């Protein structure tokens, strides 16, 4: 069954590593965004009833409750089997969490990134390890047990020792789902730009090497697996039956509708993306163009993100053979999967399955 993604792009600060279309926008923009979002949802012909909802952004945990309620009340299908709120640690309150629960939210993803205060401060975030522990306790007190904690390997000033502190802290909180990302260095974030320019701002000179980032990632993967939280997708780890039902739809090529600035949609055949910039979205830019999905290629370069891999069919035979010979893919019981080395070099693997590579 399909899912719904809703974007709330407003944040309390712009984190140095963030490459999303989110930020600190004037308060006066918010009613216009809300108006446009409700109009977008109201004009939707629902071809199906969603079973999952995902509130991302941005920082939807800052969404004023009345506005959030108006949006969720417009989405059919409540109670959804899974409804996730992305939350910034420290933005939770007993009233807010109780209201989320009433509105159907049953899963919360906390953007922790690190439990080491010096690292957190350099990203622009304000929380502490203590605040994260209190947030987790508050969610559980309100009956929300499906909790994800995000970590990033590669933050400025991070060392292997400090990474171990963060991994220990995640395990101590005993949550059923953990996401481990490797820092993305690109032009879209201030830290990424600074690293690319060999600059000194935002702690860029103290970003750990790519080799160390890979070591950190593998260490976290091993520790999580040993604790009964194995990897099920390149960046996602969960106890069995606690995987994100919504995010699995992306990787299994199931349909979803996205609402709000920069939201993506996929109806099974076509993909489209709303205006990325909040101003353009609020002004009601023309309906976004639709692109035919490259179903064959996507089945590989999206499906291979999952530990379950994809069926080993005849398509892309030369590419698959070469990647198996290079030790990046493995064949197993009629399926192909990334090897541990393939996980670290996944972008190179996926490149082989982009449309142009198919001959
Ligand atoms: S990382 Fe999250 S909280 Fe920080 S700016 Fe990006 S969307 Fe906002």
Boltz pocket constraint, residues with backbone or C-beta under 6 A from the ligand:
constraints:
  - pocket:
      binder: B
      contacts: [[A, 9], [A, 10], [A, 11], [A, 12], [A, 13], [A, 14], [A, 15], [A, 18], [A, 19], [A, 20], [A, 22], [A, 23], [A, 57], [A, 58], [A, 59], [A, 88], [A, 111]]
      max_distance: 6.0
